[in-house]
């Protein structure tokens, strides 16, 4: 395939143009538009939904995408159209439309059958190989599982090093959807690669042991520090009530191998085979920031963080607000993004890393899946690292940490502690536009378009060009069990009060809340 350069400056100018009307849109949306739309859906529909904002660059238009599992009636659609239109009628600069989509929010662990199959048709996972050295983005599963997910960020918790993965990766373990007591952690292990990714006569290596988790599977949320801090225009009474999905599990490493490097796959997509070590955590506004991520299925990719967080209702009477990733227009077509972009089945747990600084921003957990419309770009949901670390600290208050492992020698970054709450994939196509280290690119500050005009090297030391088809040979080897002088189990047993969690955190132990899981999803 011939290489086709992509103009970084042009991409950033598009984001800058979009940002020029962001403040005005978000002020109207947060104070008026979203609240009225939410009230209409509650009174006239009262079912699951997601509301996302899609920017159409060619027409400089924002589309309010309302997604429901079944098509809304004509009357409800008309009322929503009228409500949204009236909110923005007095704005001369804003062009706002409404689109109605049929679809669901689905968790991104890859199973033998998934409702994302229509998007993933004929696409092979790009990072399903076996390696001696573990990196972020590698294929993982629990023992004998028929699904796969992605190895997430490396942290230190309770004196032990390990990785954060999505808790729903363990869907399928006995009684998995009902366990919730933080002191009662099911005895299960993490394996690489996932069982379904092993070739004939190949066995996965045990690399970790489950030691902590977020609560009852599919049923936990928490107040979001990241949303409260970074989303402008939200009325005070609404700001304090903004919740996010929590879906994490900590697996202690079976050896001294927990490092934070993104694997660059397929091989040749970048000059190096992996990134530099993650340099800490990203503390600035995430909106419209370009990010990197590596997933078991999508491989190494780029995306952009949303301008306006989504509203997602998967709980009766309790919507959450969620950060999400969008296609960085100009890199992948809509069809390529939908079938191969971040968040496709198997990408659950993938780290979201800020491109310019190489710092951790969050972790992928799910994606919108629409009914047959391939021309509507999917969105990929992720949890901000603040909210993950806050939740770990609150659920396991007697454990030291969590700390992000950063630097070449496995140093830890203490800034992550909650501060406001006590097989061979050869032949896989590498036909996307990507960042490749050919020349430095313009500096981008924490807000798109506010750069000082200087030149710096990004996390990937690269600029945007299109790569060529490559193959990746899997590694060999396994993990070695070592004795930890101060075991996580021991610390967990010391003074643990399973009822110490704040009442502000939502945990549906009474069964009143249910995060609906698509019937098409296999175990994760």
C-alpha positions in Angstrom: 0.0 0.0 0.0 1.3 3.4 -0.9 2.0 5.8 1.9 -0.1 8.9 2.2 1.1 11.7 4.6 -1.5 13.4 6.8 -1.1 17.0 7.7 -0.9 17.3 11.5 -1.3 21.1 11.4 -4.5 20.7 9.4 -5.9 18.2 12.0 -5.1 20.5 14.8 -6.6 23.4 13.0 -9.8 21.5 12.7 -9.8 20.9 16.5 -9.1 24.5 17.1 -12.0 25.6 14.9 -14.2 23.2 16.8 -13.0 24.6 20.1 -13.8 28.1 19.2 -17.5 27.4 19.7 -17.2 24.8 22.5 -17.6 27.2 25.4 -20.8 28.7 24.1 -22.3 25.3 23.2 -21.4 23.6 26.5 -22.9 26.5 28.5 -26.2 26.2 26.8 -26.1 22.4 26.7 -25.2 21.9 30.4 -27.5 24.5 31.8 -30.5 24.0 29.6 -30.3 21.5 26.7 -29.3 18.4 28.5 -31.6 18.9 31.4 -34.7 19.4 29.1 -33.8 16.5 26.9 -33.3 14.3 30.0 -36.7 15.3 31.3 -38.3 14.5 28.0 -36.8 11.1 27.8 -37.8 10.3 31.4 -41.4 11.3 30.9 -42.0 10.0 27.4 -39.7 7.0 27.1 -38.2 5.9 30.4 -35.7 3.4 29.1 -32.0 2.9 28.4 -30.3 5.6 26.3 -27.1 7.4 25.5 -26.7 11.0 24.4 -23.5 12.0 22.7 -22.4 15.0 20.7 -20.9 14.4 17.3 -19.1 17.2 15.5 -19.4 17.4 11.7 -16.3 19.2 10.6 -17.3 19.9 7.0 -20.5 21.8 8.0 -19.2 23.0 11.4 -22.3 21.4 12.9 -22.9 19.6 16.2 -25.2 16.6 16.1 -27.0 15.5 19.3 -27.1 11.8 18.9 -29.8 10.1 20.9 -29.3 6.3 21.0 -31.9 3.9 22.3 -32.3 0.1 22.0 -35.5 0.5 20.1 -36.7 3.2 17.8 -38.5 6.1 19.5 -42.0 7.0 18.5 -42.6 9.9 16.1 -44.2 11.9 18.8 -41.2 11.6 21.1 -38.8 12.4 18.3 -40.7 15.6 17.5 -40.7 16.7 21.1 -37.0 16.2 21.4 -36.3 18.0 18.2 -38.4 20.9 19.3 -36.7 21.0 22.8 -33.2 21.0 21.5 -33.9 23.5 18.7 -35.4 26.0 21.0 -32.4 25.9 23.3 -30.0 27.0 20.5 -32.4 29.2 18.6 -30.8 32.5 19.8 -27.3 31.5 19.0 -25.9 32.9 15.7 -22.7 30.8 15.7 -24.0 27.4 16.7 -25.4 24.9 14.2 -27.1 22.0 16.1 -29.1 19.1 14.8 -30.5 15.9 16.3 -30.1 12.4 15.1 -31.9 9.3 16.4 -30.0 6.0 16.4 -30.9 2.5 17.4 -28.2 0.8 19.4 -26.8 -0.1 22.9 -23.7 0.6 25.0 -21.7 -2.6 25.1 -18.6 -3.6 27.2 -15.6 -4.1 25.1 -14.3 -7.6 26.1 -14.2 -9.9 23.1 -16.3 -13.0 23.3 -16.9 -15.9 20.9 -20.1 -14.1 19.9 -20.7 -10.3 20.2 -23.2 -7.8 18.8 -20.1 -5.9 17.5 -19.6 -8.7 15.0 -21.2 -6.6 12.2 -18.5 -3.9 12.8 -15.7 -6.4 13.2 -16.5 -8.5 10.1 -13.4 -10.2 8.7 -11.1 -8.2 11.1 -8.5 -10.2 13.0 -7.1 -8.9 16.4 -4.0 -7.0 15.8 -2.3 -7.7 19.1 -3.2 -11.3 20.1 0.4 -12.6 20.1 2.4 -14.0 23.0 5.3 -12.1 24.4 8.1 -12.6 27.0 7.8 -9.0 28.2 4.3 -7.7 29.1 3.2 -4.3 27.8 0.1 -2.3 27.9 -2.3 -3.5 25.1 -1.5 -7.2 25.4 -4.1 -9.9 25.2 -5.3 -11.3 28.6 -8.1 -13.4 30.1 -8.9 -15.4 33.2 -8.4 -19.2 33.3 -10.2 -21.2 30.6 -12.2 -18.2 29.5 -13.8 -18.0 26.0 -13.2 -14.2 25.8 -10.3 -11.8 25.7 -9.5 -8.3 26.9 -6.5 -5.9 27.2 -3.8 -5.5 29.8 -4.2 -2.0 31.3 -2.0 0.4 33.4 0.6 -0.9 35.9 0.2 0.3 39.4 1.4 -0.4 42.9 -1.2 -1.1 45.5 -0.7 -2.4 49.1 3.0 -2.9 48.4 2.4 -5.1 45.4 2.9 -4.3 41.7 0.4 -5.4 39.1 -2.1 -4.2 36.5 -5.5 -2.7 36.3 -7.9 -4.5 34.0 -11.7 -4.2 33.6 -13.6 -6.1 36.2 -16.1 -7.3 33.5 -13.2 -9.3 32.0 -14.0 -11.8 34.8 -17.6 -12.2 33.8 -18.1 -15.9 33.7 -16.5 -16.8 36.9 -18.8 -18.6 39.4 -21.2 -16.2 41.0 -19.2 -13.3 39.4 -22.1 -11.0 39.0 -23.1 -11.2 42.7 -19.8 -10.9 44.6 -19.3 -7.4 46.1 -17.6 -7.5 49.5 -14.1 -5.9 49.1 -12.7 -8.4 51.6 -14.0 -11.4 49.7 -11.9 -11.5 46.5 -12.6 -14.5 44.2 -9.5 -16.7 43.6 -8.8 -16.3 39.9 -5.7 -15.6 37.8 -4.8 -13.5 34.8 -3.3 -15.2 31.8 -1.5 -14.0 28.7 -2.4 -14.3 25.9 -6.1 -15.0 26.3 -7.0 -18.6 25.9 -8.9 -17.9 22.7 -5.8 -16.3 21.2 -3.6 -19.3 21.8 -2.5 -21.3 18.8 -2.6 -25.0 18.4 -0.6 -26.7 21.2 0.1 -23.3 22.8 -0.7 -22.5 26.4 -1.0 -19.1 28.0 1.2 -18.0 30.8 -0.2 -17.1 34.2 0.9 -13.5 34.8 -1.2 -12.2 37.6 -3.6 -12.9 40.5 -6.9 -11.1 41.2 -6.5 -9.1 44.4 -9.1 -6.2 44.3 -12.1 -5.2 42.3 -14.7 -2.4 41.9 -17.8 -4.2 43.4 -20.8 -5.9 42.1 -20.2 -6.5 38.4 -22.0 -4.0 36.0 -23.6 -2.3 39.0 -21.2 0.3 40.4 -20.8 4.0 39.9 -19.2 6.8 41.9 -19.1 10.6 42.0 -16.7 11.8 39.4 -13.9 14.2 40.4 -12.7 14.5 36.8 -16.2 15.6 35.6 -16.6 18.0 38.5 -13.2 19.6 37.8 -13.0 19.6 34.0 -16.6 20.0 32.7 -17.6 23.7 32.6 -21.1 25.1 32.7 -22.7 22.5 34.9 -25.0 23.9 37.5 -23.8 23.4 41.1 -26.6 21.0 42.1 -25.9 18.9 39.0 -22.1 19.0 39.3 -22.0 17.2 42.6 -24.3 14.5 41.4 -22.3 13.5 38.3 -21.6 9.8 38.4 -19.3 7.6 36.3 -19.2 3.9 35.7 -16.6 2.1 37.8 -15.3 -1.2 36.2 -11.8 -2.1 37.4 -9.9 -5.0 38.9 -6.3 -5.1 40.2 -4.2 -8.2 39.4 -1.0 -8.6 41.3 1.9 -9.5 39.0 3.3 -13.0 39.4 6.8 -11.6 38.7 8.8 -8.4 38.8 7.5 -7.3 35.4 4.8 -4.6 35.8 5.9 -1.8 33.5 3.9 1.0 31.7 4.9 0.9 28.1 2.4 0.9 25.2 3.2 -1.9 22.6 3.3 -0.6 19.1 1.5 -3.1 16.9 1.5 -4.3 14.2 5.3 -4.2 14.1 6.6 -1.3 12.0 3.7 0.9 12.7 6.3 3.0 14.6 10.1 3.0 14.5 10.3 1.4 17.9 8.4 -1.6 19.1 7.1 0.2 22.2 6.6 3.6 23.7 8.8 5.2 26.4 7.6 4.5 29.9 4.4 6.4 30.8 5.6 9.6 32.5 2.9 10.1 35.1 -0.7 11.2 35.0 -2.3 13.8 32.9 -3.9 16.6 35.1 -5.1 19.1 32.5 -8.5 19.4 30.8 -8.8 16.3 28.6 -11.3 17.7 26.1 -10.2 17.6 22.4 -6.8 16.2 23.4 -5.2 13.7 21.0 -4.4 10.4 22.7 -2.7 7.1 22.0 -4.0 3.6 22.9 -3.1 0.0 22.2 -5.8 -2.6 22.4 -5.7 -6.4 22.0 -8.0 -6.1 18.9 -7.5 -2.6 17.5 -3.7 -2.5 18.0 -2.0 0.9 18.3 -4.3 3.8 17.5 -4.9 7.5 17.8 -8.1 9.2 18.8 -9.4 12.5 20.3 -11.2 13.0 23.6 -14.8 14.3 23.4 -15.6 17.9 23.8 -18.8 17.2 25.8 -19.1 14.1 28.0 -21.9 11.7 27.2 -25.0 10.9 29.3 -25.5 7.2 29.5 -28.5 5.5 31.2 -28.0 1.8 31.9 -29.4 2.0 35.4 -33.1 2.5 36.1 -33.5 6.2 37.0 -29.7 6.8 37.3 -27.8 8.1 34.3 -24.1 8.6 34.4 -21.8 11.0 32.5 -19.0 9.4 30.6 -15.8 10.5 28.9 -15.4 9.0 25.4 -13.1 8.9 22.4 -13.9 9.9 18.9 -12.3 9.2 15.5 -9.6 11.8 14.7 -11.0 12.7 11.4 -8.4 12.4 8.6 -6.7 9.3 10.1 -9.4 6.6 9.7 -12.5 6.5 7.6 -15.8 6.0 9.5 -15.8 2.3 8.3 -12.3 1.8 9.5 -12.9 3.4 12.8 -16.0 1.4 13.4 -14.4 -2.0 12.6 -10.8 -1.4 13.8 -10.7 1.6 16.0 -10.2 1.7 19.8 -13.0 0.1 21.8 -13.8 -2.8 19.4 -14.4 -6.1 21.1 -11.3 -7.2 23.0 -10.1 -3.7 23.8 -11.6 -3.5 27.4 -8.9 -2.3 29.7 -6.8 -0.5 27.2 -4.9 2.5 28.6 -5.6 6.0 27.2 -2.4 8.0 27.0 -2.0 11.7 26.2 0.0 11.9 23.0 2.0 15.0 23.6 3.1 14.3 27.2 3.0 10.5 27.3 0.9 10.7 30.5 -1.9 8.4 31.6 -5.4 9.8 31.0 -7.7 6.8 31.6 -8.9 3.3 30.7 -11.3 2.0 28.0 -14.4 0.0 29.1 -17.0 0.1 26.3 -18.5 1.4 23.1 -21.7 2.4 21.4 -22.9 -0.2 19.0 -25.5 0.8 16.5 -27.9 -1.2 14.4 -26.5 -1.5 10.9 -25.6 2.2 10.2 -22.0 2.0 9.2 -21.9 5.8 8.4 -22.3 6.9 12.0 -19.0 6.9 13.8 -19.0 4.9 17.1 -17.8 6.4 20.4 -15.6 4.6 22.8 -16.1 5.1 26.6 -13.3 5.4 29.1 -12.9 6.1 32.8 -10.6 9.0 33.8 -7.7 7.9 35.9 -8.7 10.2 38.7 -12.0 8.4 39.1 -10.3 4.9 39.0 -7.8 5.8 41.6 -10.3 7.6 43.8 -12.5 4.5 43.7 -9.6 2.1 44.6 -8.6 4.3 47.5 -12.1 4.6 48.8 -12.9 0.9 48.5 -9.6 -0.3 50.0 -8.7 2.6 52.4 -6.2 0.5 54.4 -3.9 -0.3 51.5 -1.1 2.1 50.6 -1.6 3.6 47.1 -2.6 3.3 44.4 0.5 4.7 42.7 1.1 4.6 39.0 4.4 2.9 38.0 6.3 5.3 35.9 9.9 5.7 34.6 12.3 3.2 33.2 13.1 1.6 36.6 9.6 1.1 37.7 9.4 4.2 39.8 6.1 5.2 41.2 4.1 8.4 40.7 2.4 9.4 43.9 0.3 12.1 42.2 -2.2 9.4 41.4 -3.4 9.0 44.9 -6.9 10.4 45.4 -6.6 13.9 46.8 -10.2 14.9 47.4 -11.4 11.6 48.8 -9.9 10.0 52.0 -1.3 -16.3 18.6 0.7 -14.9 15.4 -1.2 -12.0 14.0 0.8 -11.9 10.8 -1.0 -10.7 7.8 -3.0 -8.2 9.8 -3.5 -5.0 7.8 -1.7 -2.0 9.1 -3.4 0.3 6.7 -4.4 3.1 9.0 -2.9 6.6 9.3 -0.7 6.7 12.4 2.1 8.6 14.1 5.5 7.5 12.9 8.8 9.0 14.0 9.9 10.9 10.9 10.1 14.4 12.1 9.1 16.5 15.2 5.8 18.2 15.2 4.3 21.4 16.6 3.9 21.7 20.3 0.3 21.4 21.6 -0.5 22.8 25.1 -3.1 21.5 27.4 -5.8 23.2 25.3 -5.9 22.6 21.6 -4.7 25.7 19.7 -2.9 27.4 22.5 0.6 26.3 21.6 3.5 28.7 21.7 4.6 27.8 18.2 7.7 26.0 19.4 8.7 22.5 18.3 8.9 19.5 20.6 9.0 15.7 20.3 5.8 14.0 21.3 5.5 10.8 23.4 5.9 8.8 20.2 8.6 11.1 18.8 6.6 11.3 15.7 4.3 12.9 13.1 1.3 11.7 11.2 1.9 9.5 8.2 0.3 6.3 6.9 2.1 3.0 7.7 2.3 -0.1 5.6 1.3 -3.7 6.1 3.4 -5.5 8.7 3.4 -8.7 10.7 4.2 -9.4 14.3 5.9 -12.5 15.5 4.8 -13.7 18.9 7.2 -14.1 21.8 7.7 -17.1 24.0 8.1 -17.6 27.6 6.1 -17.3 30.8 5.9 -15.6 34.1 7.8 -16.7 37.2 6.1 -16.7 40.6 8.1 -14.8 43.3 7.5 -14.4 47.1 6.4 -10.9 48.2 7.7 -10.0 51.6 4.5 -8.1 52.3 1.7 -9.8 50.6 -1.4 -8.0 49.4 -3.6 -10.7 51.0 -2.0 -9.9 54.4 -2.6 -6.2 54.1 -6.2 -6.8 53.0 -6.9 -8.8 56.1 -5.7 -6.1 58.4 -8.6 -4.0 59.8 -10.7 -4.2 56.7 -14.1 -2.7 57.2 -16.3 -3.8 54.3 -18.8 -1.1 55.2 -16.4 1.8 55.2 -17.3 3.0 51.8 -18.9 6.4 51.4 -22.6 6.5 51.0 -22.1 8.7 48.0 -20.8 5.7 46.1 -23.5 3.7 44.4 -23.4 0.0 44.8 -26.5 -1.9 43.8 -26.2 -4.7 46.4 -29.9 -4.6 47.0 -30.5 -5.5 43.4 -32.4 -2.3 42.7 -29.9 -1.2 40.1 -28.9 -3.2 37.1 -26.4 -2.3 34.4 -28.0 -4.1 31.4 -25.6 -6.3 29.6 -26.4 -7.1 26.0 -27.7 -10.6 25.5 -25.3 -11.0 22.6 -22.3 -10.5 24.9 -20.4 -13.6 25.8 -18.4 -13.9 29.0 -15.7 -11.3 29.5 
